[in-house]
Amino acid sequence: MLESIQLVKSFGDVTAVRGVSLVIKPGEIVGLVGASGSGKSTMLNLLAGLVDATEGTVKLNGERVKGPSEQLVPGHPHIKLVHQEYQLMPNVSIRENIAYSLRFYEKRYQDYRIDQLIGLCRLEAVQHRLPRQVSGGEKQRTAIARAIAEKPAVLLLDEPFSHLDLPNRELIRGMLLDLVRHEKTACLFVTHDSTDALSIPSRIGILQDGHLVQLGAPMDVYRRPYNAYVAQMTGPANLIRAKHLPLMGIIHAYQPNALACVRPEQIRLSDRGRFGGTVRNVFFKGAFIEVEVEMNRFVNLTFLAPSSEKIKVGQLVGLEMSPEAVHWMRGSAS
Ligand SMILES: Nc1ncnc2c1ncn2[C@@H]1O[C@H](COP(=O)(O)OP(=O)(O)OP(=O)(O)O)[C@@H](O)[C@H]1O
């Protein structure tokens, strides 16, 4: 079990991480989401023991993880961090890159484990090629195979999906889930992509200016975001001031400036709709369309409809939603 207790990291005047407490259990995947500069990479480096914390502690199975100033070789043997740039050795094959992590083991075990990792990471076809002769997705899988070779207790991944096309993302996603299940690794990955953040982990944490503002099951965080930032980091969101909601048929007891979040899929087309507006944009998304509607000078709404729905820009549409679709949040939107 990896634990961060009230972690703080300052670089001079800049405080990148502000009192983050988090537990990752064996066999669990946690996704850490945040805007650029919110402290995600700093958090990974702290958890890996690669930078010294200004305050607070990281513990692995109850034992404190030392920072780089306390040891000759920075890092921890049971905590592996996979960087965005993969950092493979360029002049040896994919197989030898993986083998390097196992060089201190007996040859028979090495061969057995490399074959196992190559199978798990689906690298059979490219194992004898050099890193420059394989795709980005294959490099990413090699970096992961190398990191997990010695069965680390913790696997930390920096933006593991950011450079990958959809088939490779799905491959790595499946591989990570298999890995965590079979080897009971505690895994944390950082991302700024809401789809990856919601679909893969058992829990999702949202970093805002170095604070962990919300942590929970993806569905709970998506449905009940703590503030506007969390709502926007976890998917498309209509952020609506309380004073505009009565126009949409929602009666409530909130202050005029209180802010509500309504997810686009909660708003439906309706001939008998209590509100509506003029269609400003229609975006085809495959299985559905995303439609932007100007309700009035102050309120623009986005809703989803089946792709089969014929909606044109400039058209007037009627809409409806139930009062349960409205989630009240902290904070304000500009
Ligand atoms: N070595 C450093 N020296 C000074 N400031 C730093 C250092 N590393 C990070 N920072 C600052 O700390 C804050 C958090 O940076 P961090 O790289 O952790 O964010 P991030 O969420 O990973 O961003 P991105 O998604 O863009 O990689 C930023 O304001 C950054 O400029």
The ligand as a MOL file (V3000), in Angstrom:
LIG
                    3D

  0  0  0     0  0            999 V3000
M  V30 BEGIN CTAB
M  V30 COUNTS 31 33 0 0 0
M  V30 BEGIN ATOM
M  V30 1 N 11.9540 22.1080 -10.6650 0
M  V30 2 C 11.0460 23.0910 -10.5970 0
M  V30 3 N 11.4170 24.3460 -10.2520 0
M  V30 4 C 10.5100 25.3450 -10.1430 0
M  V30 5 N 9.1860 25.1910 -10.3470 0
M  V30 6 C 8.7560 23.9700 -10.7060 0
M  V30 7 C 9.6520 22.8620 -10.8400 0
M  V30 8 N 8.9230 21.7750 -11.1990 0
M  V30 9 C 7.6390 22.1790 -11.2810 0
M  V30 10 N 7.5400 23.5010 -10.9890 0
M  V30 11 C 6.2890 24.2910 -10.9480 0
M  V30 12 O 5.3760 23.6060 -10.1330 0
M  V30 13 C 4.0520 23.6780 -10.6830 0
M  V30 14 C 3.5190 22.2750 -10.9330 0
M  V30 15 O 4.2970 21.6680 -11.9730 0
M  V30 16 P 4.0570 20.1800 -12.4750 0
M  V30 17 O 5.0840 19.9030 -13.5370 0
M  V30 18 O 4.0300 19.2740 -11.3190 0
M  V30 19 O 2.5980 20.2940 -13.1110 0
M  V30 20 P 1.8220 19.2870 -14.0840 0
M  V30 21 O 0.4310 19.2350 -13.5850 0
M  V30 22 O 2.5880 18.0050 -14.1900 0
M  V30 23 O 1.8860 20.0670 -15.4650 0
M  V30 24 P 1.8990 19.4630 -16.9820 0
M  V30 25 O 0.5810 18.7780 -17.1860 0
M  V30 26 O 2.0290 20.7070 -17.8220 0
M  V30 27 O 3.0840 18.5400 -17.0830 0
M  V30 28 C 4.1700 24.5420 -11.9440 0
M  V30 29 O 3.8480 25.8550 -11.6100 0
M  V30 30 C 5.6370 24.4060 -12.3050 0
M  V30 31 O 6.0750 25.5470 -13.0100 0
M  V30 END ATOM
M  V30 BEGIN BOND
M  V30 1 1 1 2
M  V30 2 1 2 3
M  V30 3 2 2 7
M  V30 4 2 3 4
M  V30 5 1 4 5
M  V30 6 2 5 6
M  V30 7 1 6 7
M  V30 8 1 6 10
M  V30 9 1 7 8
M  V30 10 2 8 9
M  V30 11 1 9 10
M  V30 12 1 10 11
M  V30 13 1 11 12
M  V30 14 1 11 30
M  V30 15 1 12 13
M  V30 16 1 13 14
M  V30 17 1 13 28
M  V30 18 1 14 15
M  V30 19 1 15 16
M  V30 20 2 16 17
M  V30 21 1 16 18
M  V30 22 1 16 19
M  V30 23 1 19 20
M  V30 24 2 20 21
M  V30 25 1 20 22
M  V30 26 1 20 23
M  V30 27 1 23 24
M  V30 28 2 24 25
M  V30 29 1 24 26
M  V30 30 1 24 27
M  V30 31 1 28 29
M  V30 32 1 28 30
M  V30 33 1 30 31
M  V30 END BOND
M  V30 END CTAB
M  END
